[in-house]
């Protein structure tokens, strides 16, 4: 996500600086610069600079042990606090703060908009604390935007990239009963939405970055398989997923939420992939043909 956004901003004429935990080889074919968090003290931002804070450890890296849950939370809170401290003397024009649809908790039937309240569960707690860690009093002259992102689908990374070879070999599966909703967004629309929020001076507050149409896990699996000219033969029972992954399976695989991008649509943002058909049949199929 971050690299796709950086490349797009670079192509639009932004001077992009990526803050990373480890030294990174600079891509000499672009103007993107890389610095570590230790370099922040020596950073003097350009006038009218913006901050996009997406930092945080991977919530799907493994079973949620007590240690893992602490890492997931503090990797977000501590990084945000560090960035706030670093930019205290150089207030950015815009601050885009990462968050996630996990804020709303889990439900198979209820639909959520930006006006919906916080739900229950670990992810709801993490996202709520992540958002509240941005103290608006420290950014009095900054336009602040919170982006509650759904599952970002890209053939080049994330969940979808891992699933494509599995489904291609006919090993794709449905999780549980497959009725759990999946709030998703294509990587292209996610990047376009972030740029839209950066450039629109009236955009502030919370925005759901999800496609207007949700999918169930069963629908997603069958559509991905069909795109690869395969079928889905397997179902992984709930009990096995709970045994293997515990709480993580419950919140990330066996349940979900229907999240609607009400504010983006009300501000006339136009999705390129608003529906599953637009993504799988008009976009993903073409992307897969490029590398086949």
N, C-alpha and C positions, 0 to 999 in steps of 0.2 A: 504493500500500500504506500508506504513512505517513499520508496524508490520511484514508483510510478508517478506519484504526485510531484516529486522533485524534478523528474525529467520533463513533465508537462510545464511546470513553472519556469524551468530553464528555457524551454522553447518559446515561452510567452515573454521572455525578456527579464524575468526576475533574476536577481542575484541570489542564488541559493546556497545556504550553508547548512550542512547536515551535522548534527551533534551526535557523536557515537561514543560508546564506552571503550572501544579499542581503536588503535590507529588503523586507518583504512587507506589503501592505495588510491590516490586521486585519479579519477578518470580524465585523462588529458584531452579527450575528445569533446568535453563539455566544460562549462564554466562553474560547475558545482564544486564547492569546497567542502572539506571534511575537517572537523576539529573534535577533540575529546572534551569531556566535561571539565577536565582540568584546565583547558584553554579558555573557559568562559570568562575567567577573571581578566583576561587580556583582550577580550572581544569588545570592540567599539562598533555597535550596529550603525548601519547607514540610516539616514533620515527616512521617516515614514516606513520603518521596518515592521514586519509582521512575524508572529510566532505561531507555529503549528505544532502542538504538543501531542504526540501519539505514543510516547514512550511507555513501555510496560512489558513485563515478561509474558510469555505465551500461556494463555489460560488452558489450552488444550494439549500441553506438553506431556501430561501424565496424570496419574491418579492424584487427587487432591489430598495429600497428607497435610498434617498441621504445618510442617515446614514449608510445603509448596504453597499453601494458602497465604501464609505470612509473606512469602516472596512475591506472590501475585499482587497483594495489596500494597506492600511497601515499595515495590518497584515503580508503582504509579504515584503514590503520595510523595515519596522522597524526591523523585525526579522533578515533580511539579514544584515542590518547595524550593529546590535548587534553582530551577529556572526563574521562579519569581524573585528570588534573592539576586540572581545575576542580572536581571533586567530592571531592578528597582530604580536605577539611575537613568535608564534608557527606556522609558515606557513605550511599548510598541503601539502602532496604530490599530492593529487588530490582533487578538489572541484567539486562536482556534483551539479549543480544548477537546481532546479525545474522550469518548465515553462509549457506551454500548446499550443495545436494547435490553440487555439483562437487567437494566434499571427497573423495568416494569414487572419483574418476576415472571412466573410461568402460568400459562392458561391456554387451554385448547379452544375455548369458546369466546372469551372476551377480546375485543379489539382495543388497541391502545393508540392514543395520539400524544402529542407533546403536553397536553393538559392533564394526562393521566398521572396518578400519584405513584410513589415508589412501591414496589412489590416486596415479596419476602424471598429469602434465600441468600446464599453467599454472593452470587453475582450482583444482585440488587444492592447488597451492602457495599461491595467493592466499588461499583459505579457511582453510587451516591456519595461515598467518601472521596472518590476521585474528583468528582465535580465540585464538591464543597471545599476541596483543598485549594481551589483557585479563589483567593481572597480578593474580592473586587475593590476593597479599600486600598490594596497595594497597586491597583491599576486604574486610578481615577480618570485618566484621559484615554482609556483603551476601550474599543468596542470588543466585547467578549461574546464568543459563540461556542456553544456546547454541541458537539455532534454525536448523537447516539446512533452508532453504526450497527447494522445487521450483519449477517454473514456475507462477506465480500467474495464474489465468484470471479475467478480469473483462471484461465488455462495456464498461466505462467507462474502461479504461486498459490499459497493458502490451501484450504481444504480441497478445492476442486482439483488442483494439480495432483494431489496425493490420491484422489479417488479415480482419476481417469485411467491409469494403468490397471487398477484393480477391476474396474468395470469392463475395460477392453479385453481382459482375459476371462470374462464371463463370471467373475467372482463377486460382483456387486450384490449388496444385500439391503434389506429393509430393517430398520431398527424397531423392535417391538411390534406394535400394531400398525405403525407407520402413519398414524393420524396426527402426530404432533406437528404444529405449524412451523414453517421456516420463513423467517423474515430475511430477505436477501437483497443484494444490490450488485450489479455488475461493477467490475473495477473501473470501467470507463465512466459510468454514471457517478460512481463515488468520487473520482477525481474531478469530474465536471462540477459536481455539487460543492466540493470544497472550494474550488476556484470561484464559483458563483457567490458563495458566502464571503469569500475574501474581498471580492470586488464590489459587492452590493452594499453601499453605505447604510442602508436601512435594516440590514440583517443583523440581529442580535438576539441572544438568548438561546433556547433549546431548539434543535432541529433533529428530526428522525431521518437518518440516511438509509432508507429502505426503498425498494421498488413498491409501487402502488398495489401490486398483486402478490399475495403470499402463495406459498406452496406447502403441501404436507410432505413429510419425509418420503412417503410412498410415491407421491407424484414426482418429486425430485429424482428419486432413484430410477423410476421408469423412463422419465424424460432423458436423463443422462445416458441410460442404457440404449435407448432408441437412437440417440444422436450418434452413438458408437456402433449402431447396428447390432446390438446385443439385446438380451433379455435378462430379467432379474428372476433368479430361481430360489434365492435363499432369504430366510428371515432369521435374524439373531434375536432370540427370546430376551425379554426384559430381565429375567433372572440372571442370565449369563452376563449381560452388560453391567448390572448392579454388582455382581460378584467381582468382576474384573476391575471396574472403574469407580464403584461406590457412588458418592455424592456427585461426582463429575458426570457420570452417566445420567443421573436423574435430571440434572439441570441443563445439560448440553445436548444429550442424545435422545432422551425419552420424553422430554417435554419441550415446549417452546412458547412463542407468543406471536400474535398477529399485530404487527406494528405498522401504522399508516403514516406516510410522510405529509401530513396535513399542511405544515407551514411552508415547505418547499413548493408544494403545488399552489398554495395561496399566493405565493410571490412569483408565480409564473415560471418556475423552473420546469423545463421540458426533458423528460427522460428519453433516452435513446432506446432503453430496454425496460419499458414499464411492465411487461408481462413475461411469463415463462416462454411463450412462443417467440417473442422478439429476441430473447437471450439465446435459447437453445437452438432454434431453427435458423435465425437470421445472423447470429453472431458467433456462437461457439462452434457451429459446424464449419464456418469459413475459417476460423482460427485453427481448427484441427487439421483442415486440408492444407494449410500453409506449411505444416511441419510433417505431414505424412509423406 
